[in-house]
Amino acid sequence: MAFQCQRDCYMKEFVTCVLSCCPAELKQEVNGKKETLKGFSVKLQDTILFPEGGGQPDDHGLIGDIPVLRVTREGPEAVHFVSSPLDVGQKVQLKVDWERRFDHMQQHSGQHLITALADTMFGFKTTSWELGRQRSTIELDTPCVKPNQVRELEEAVNEKIRAHVPVNVQLLSIDDPAVEEVRSRGLPDDHAGPIRIVDIEGVDANMCCGTHVSNLSHLQVIKLLGTEKGKKNKTNLIFLAGNRVLKYAEKSYGTERSLVSLLKTGPDEHVEAVDKLQKSVKLLQKTNLSLLRDMAVLIAQNLKNDPQKGNFFTLHKKEGDNEFMNIIANEINTEETLVFLTVGEEKGPGLFLLAGPGELVTEMGPQVLELLQGKGAGKNGRFQGKASSLSRRGEVEALLKQHCTRNASAEE
């Protein structure tokens, strides 16, 4: 069965009938967290909303005024996941999210064109592809694609776009001899109905279920961004097609203008200016680290020379790291003095170190960790880690001071 979205990829609205509506769940990821939504699976007499398949994501859209959150394929049928139920038998109007649909058409047809010419020109076979949210990737069965080959391929695909080459769709029966002559990576196990062939005239004929442009001119332009090393001795070719190229150019220009303002140089000098800044930052970081080390030694020496130093020492510095804290602890005789050090924002995340007599550190370490909402571990008289928040640092100091005072009294 071919859906209406496959018969006419440019149709934006369509009236159809509800065949079934059953309670269902949809598992999805929102802001990095997996969630399960309760809703309904709806099957329609026909649909203009493409179900996920062939490397192409599903369409978004509306059934009436109800958003369609997911469209999947079950054999010859498309299943639409919605949050509200629909009456079986009622007529409904579908509306497709056209911006998303046309973007998918441009990327998918662009992939077919790039794949065909990469094979014809260089013998690079496509083994898989991914239509990403911002850019798409074609996996080529070759360990390397040279920069000049990328340039030649880009010139060739854009020449085909300028030539206004038609793209036709044919439906063939599975036993039609013509099926054997088209490019294919095989059919899904649950395929049903005729075989759909997407034919770029004179360029490529490929078995495909996806939505495509009717003429290569609708791709507007294709930009090959470059290549990356792929899996198993393969190469990933990264590309943009159509409106994505325009958006990429707009975003790149905005970034360029921001860098001009920040670096006070023209675009041609940006790389050199950033390189100089990075070298300056590294030098400053090295100098800062050296000063922090010297400061740590001075802090420890001042404590050792203080006749009223007592058996507890605490310090907080906004700047510093684990090495800074450990230098202080190393310079102080922690067999006699309990040391509590922190670095970072006073009420934000940071690092901490508790050093002192082994038994005391082992006893107090977990309590410090709990108050600072942190993660860490200890051994040999040291307990250190990361604190989610240093806002309760004062409570930790009071707790440790009280414990030290109690121990001193017991010894007297």
C-alpha positions in Angstrom: 0.0 0.0 0.0 1.2 3.5 -0.8 0.0 6.3 1.4 -1.3 9.6 0.1 1.9 11.3 1.3 3.8 9.0 -1.0 1.4 9.5 -4.0 1.5 13.3 -3.6 4.4 14.5 -1.4 3.3 18.2 -1.9 -0.2 17.8 -0.4 -0.5 19.8 2.8 -4.1 19.1 3.8 -6.3 15.9 3.4 -9.7 14.6 4.5 -9.9 11.0 5.6 -11.7 8.7 8.0 -10.8 7.2 11.4 -10.6 3.4 11.3 -9.6 2.7 14.8 -8.5 4.4 18.1 -6.9 2.4 20.9 -5.2 3.5 24.2 -1.4 3.5 23.8 1.8 4.7 25.3 4.7 6.6 23.7 8.2 6.5 25.0 10.2 9.6 24.2 13.2 11.6 25.4 12.6 15.2 26.7 15.6 17.3 27.7 17.7 14.1 28.1 15.1 12.3 30.3 13.0 9.4 29.2 9.3 9.9 29.6 6.3 7.7 28.8 3.2 9.5 27.5 -0.3 8.0 27.7 -2.4 8.6 24.6 -4.1 6.8 21.7 -2.9 5.0 18.6 -5.1 6.1 15.6 -5.3 4.3 12.2 -6.8 6.2 9.3 -8.2 5.2 5.9 -5.2 7.0 4.4 -2.7 9.7 5.5 -0.5 12.5 4.3 1.6 12.1 7.5 4.7 10.0 6.6 5.5 7.2 9.0 9.2 6.8 10.0 11.1 4.7 7.5 13.9 4.4 5.0 16.2 6.6 7.1 13.6 9.4 7.2 12.0 10.6 10.4 8.2 10.8 10.6 6.1 13.8 9.8 4.4 16.1 12.4 1.0 17.6 12.0 -2.6 17.8 13.1 -5.7 15.6 13.0 -8.3 18.2 13.4 -6.8 20.4 16.1 -5.0 17.5 17.9 -1.3 17.4 17.4 0.2 14.1 16.0 3.2 13.3 18.2 4.5 10.2 16.3 3.7 8.3 13.1 4.9 4.7 12.7 4.2 2.0 10.2 2.7 -1.4 11.0 2.7 -3.5 7.8 0.5 -1.6 5.3 -0.9 0.8 7.9 0.3 4.0 9.5 -0.3 4.5 13.2 -0.7 8.0 14.5 0.0 8.7 18.2 -2.2 11.5 19.7 -3.0 12.6 23.2 -6.8 12.7 22.8 -9.2 10.0 21.5 -11.1 10.2 18.2 -14.4 8.6 17.2 -14.2 5.6 14.9 -15.9 6.4 11.6 -15.6 10.2 11.9 -14.2 12.2 9.1 -11.1 14.2 10.0 -8.9 16.8 8.3 -5.1 16.2 8.4 -2.6 19.1 8.2 1.1 18.4 7.7 3.9 20.4 9.3 5.0 21.6 5.9 8.3 23.2 7.0 9.4 19.9 8.5 8.1 17.8 5.6 9.7 19.9 2.9 13.0 19.9 4.8 12.9 16.1 4.9 12.1 16.0 1.2 15.1 18.1 0.4 17.5 16.1 2.5 16.2 12.7 1.3 16.3 13.6 -2.4 19.6 15.2 -1.8 20.9 12.0 -0.3 19.8 10.0 -3.3 21.5 12.4 -5.7 24.8 12.4 -3.7 24.8 8.7 -3.3 24.2 8.1 -7.0 27.0 10.4 -8.2 29.5 9.3 -5.5 29.0 5.8 -6.9 29.2 6.8 -10.6 32.1 9.2 -10.2 34.3 7.4 -7.7 32.8 4.0 -7.0 31.9 4.9 -3.4 28.9 2.8 -2.3 26.5 4.1 0.3 26.0 1.7 3.2 23.7 3.8 5.4 22.6 7.4 6.0 21.1 9.5 8.7 18.8 12.5 8.3 19.8 14.6 11.4 18.1 17.6 12.9 20.7 20.0 11.7 22.9 18.1 9.2 22.8 14.8 7.5 25.4 12.1 7.0 26.0 9.5 4.3 28.2 6.5 5.2 30.4 5.6 2.3 32.2 2.2 1.9 35.6 3.7 1.5 38.4 4.4 4.1 39.1 7.9 2.6 37.5 10.6 0.5 40.0 13.2 -0.7 39.2 16.9 -0.5 39.4 17.3 -4.3 36.9 14.5 -4.6 34.5 16.2 -2.2 34.8 19.4 -4.3 34.2 17.6 -7.6 31.2 15.7 -6.1 29.7 19.0 -4.8 30.1 20.6 -8.2 28.4 17.7 -9.9 25.4 17.5 -7.7 24.7 21.2 -8.0 25.1 21.0 -11.8 22.3 18.4 -11.7 20.2 20.7 -9.6 20.7 23.6 -12.1 19.7 21.2 -14.9 16.1 20.9 -13.5 16.2 17.1 -13.7 12.7 15.6 -13.0 12.2 13.1 -10.2 9.5 10.5 -10.8 7.9 7.9 -8.6 6.8 4.5 -10.0 4.8 1.7 -8.2 5.9 -1.8 -9.4 4.7 -5.3 -8.4 7.3 -7.2 -6.5 7.7 -9.7 -9.4 8.2 -7.0 -12.0 11.6 -7.6 -13.8 12.3 -3.9 -13.6 12.7 -4.2 -9.8 15.9 -6.1 -10.3 17.5 -3.2 -12.2 17.1 -0.6 -9.4 19.4 0.2 -6.5 18.2 -1.2 -3.2 19.5 -2.2 0.3 16.6 -4.6 0.6 13.0 -4.5 1.8 11.8 -4.5 5.5 10.5 -7.9 6.7 6.9 -6.6 7.1 6.7 -4.9 3.7 3.3 -5.1 2.0 2.0 -4.0 -1.4 3.8 -2.7 -4.5 7.4 -1.7 -4.7 8.0 2.1 -4.8 10.8 3.3 -7.1 12.2 6.9 -7.0 13.7 7.7 -10.3 16.0 10.7 -10.9 15.9 10.8 -14.7 19.2 9.7 -16.2 20.9 9.6 -12.8 19.5 7.0 -10.4 16.6 4.6 -9.8 16.2 3.5 -6.2 13.8 1.5 -4.2 12.5 4.0 -1.5 9.4 4.6 0.7 10.3 8.3 1.6 8.9 11.6 0.5 10.8 13.4 -2.3 10.9 16.5 -4.4 9.4 16.2 -8.0 12.4 18.0 -9.6 16.0 18.4 -8.5 15.6 22.2 -8.8 13.5 22.1 -5.7 16.6 21.2 -3.8 17.9 24.7 -4.4 21.5 23.9 -3.5 23.6 21.2 -1.8 26.6 21.9 0.4 29.1 19.1 1.3 30.5 20.2 4.6 33.3 17.6 4.7 34.0 14.1 5.9 34.7 12.3 9.2 36.2 8.9 9.9 33.4 6.3 10.1 33.1 2.9 11.6 34.8 -0.2 10.2 37.1 1.6 7.7 34.3 3.7 6.3 33.8 7.5 5.7 31.0 9.7 6.8 30.1 12.5 4.3 28.3 15.4 5.9 25.9 17.5 3.9 23.2 20.1 3.9 20.4 20.6 1.3 18.0 23.4 0.4 16.8 25.6 3.2 19.3 24.2 5.6 22.1 25.8 3.5 20.4 29.2 3.8 20.0 28.8 7.6 23.6 27.6 7.9 24.8 30.7 5.9 22.7 33.0 8.1 24.0 31.5 11.3 27.6 31.5 10.1 27.3 35.2 9.1 25.9 36.0 12.5 28.7 34.2 14.2 31.2 36.0 11.9 29.8 39.4 12.9 30.0 38.6 16.6 33.6 37.5 16.2 34.4 40.7 14.4 33.1 42.6 17.3 34.8 40.5 19.9 38.2 40.1 18.2 38.4 43.5 16.6 39.6 42.0 13.4 38.2 41.1 10.0 37.0 37.5 9.2 40.2 36.6 7.4 42.2 37.2 10.6 39.9 35.3 13.0 41.8 32.1 13.2 45.1 33.9 13.8 43.5 36.1 16.5 42.0 33.2 18.3 45.3 31.3 18.1 47.1 34.3 19.8 44.4 34.5 22.5 44.7 30.8 23.2 48.5 31.1 23.6 48.0 34.1 25.9 45.5 32.3 28.0 47.8 29.3 28.4 50.6 31.6 29.5 48.4 33.3 32.0 47.1 30.0 33.3 50.7 28.8 33.8 51.6 32.0 35.7 48.4 31.8 37.8 49.2 28.2 38.7 52.7 29.1 39.8 51.3 32.0 41.9 48.7 29.7 43.5 51.4 27.2 44.5 53.5 29.9 46.0 50.5 31.3 47.9 49.7 27.8 49.2 53.2 27.4 50.7 53.0 30.9 52.3 49.6 30.1 53.8 50.9 26.9 55.3 54.1 28.6 56.6 52.1 31.4 58.2 50.0 28.9 60.0 53.0 26.9 61.3 54.5 30.2 62.6 51.4 31.2 64.4 51.8 30.5 68.1 48.0 30.4 68.6 47.3 28.2 65.6 45.3 25.6 67.6 44.3 22.2 66.3 41.9 23.3 63.5 42.5 25.3 60.3 40.0 26.3 57.6 40.3 28.3 54.4 38.2 29.1 51.4 39.5 30.6 48.1 37.4 31.3 45.0 40.4 30.5 42.8 42.3 27.2 43.2 42.3 23.5 42.6 43.0 20.2 44.2 46.8 20.8 43.9 46.5 24.1 45.7 44.7 22.5 48.6 47.0 19.5 48.8 50.1 21.7 48.9 48.7 23.5 51.9 47.9 20.2 53.6 51.3 18.8 52.8 53.1 21.8 54.4 51.0 21.5 57.6 51.5 18.8 60.1 48.1 17.2 59.7 48.9 14.6 62.4 48.2 17.3 64.9 45.9 19.7 63.0 42.6 19.1 61.3 42.5 21.0 58.0 39.3 21.9 56.0 39.9 23.6 52.7 37.5 24.6 49.9 37.8 26.3 46.5 35.0 27.6 44.2 32.0 29.8 44.4 30.9 30.5 48.0 27.3 29.3 47.4 27.9 27.3 44.3 29.8 24.1 43.3 33.4 23.6 44.2 36.1 21.3 45.6 36.9 20.4 49.2 39.7 18.7 51.2 39.6 17.4 54.7 43.0 16.4 56.1 44.1 15.4 59.6 44.5 12.5 62.0 43.3 9.3 60.2 40.6 8.2 62.5 39.1 11.7 62.8 39.1 12.2 59.0 37.5 8.8 58.5 34.8 9.6 61.0 34.0 13.2 59.8 34.5 12.8 56.1 31.1 11.3 55.3 29.4 14.0 57.4 31.2 16.7 55.5 30.3 15.0 52.2 26.6 14.9 53.2 26.5 18.6 54.2 28.2 19.7 51.0 25.9 17.4 48.8 29.1 16.1 47.2 30.9 13.1 45.9 34.3 12.0 47.1 36.4 9.4 49.0 39.2 9.3 51.4 42.3 7.3 52.6 45.5 7.9 54.6 44.1 10.9 56.5 42.8 12.7 53.4 39.1 13.0 52.3 38.4 15.1 49.2 35.9 15.5 46.4 33.5 17.7 44.6 30.7 19.7 46.3 27.4 20.4 44.6 27.1 23.4 46.8 29.4 25.2 49.3 26.5 27.2 50.8 26.6 25.0 54.0 30.4 25.4 54.4 29.8 27.4 57.6 27.9 24.5 59.1 30.8 22.1 58.3 33.3 24.5 59.9 31.2 24.7 63.1 30.8 20.9 63.2 34.6 20.3 62.8 35.5 23.0 65.2 33.2 21.6 67.8 34.6 18.1 67.3 38.2 19.4 67.7 37.4 21.4 70.8 35.7 18.3 72.3 38.7 16.2 71.5 41.1 18.7 73.0 39.1 18.8 76.2 39.1 15.1 76.5 42.9 14.9 76.1 43.3 17.5 79.0 
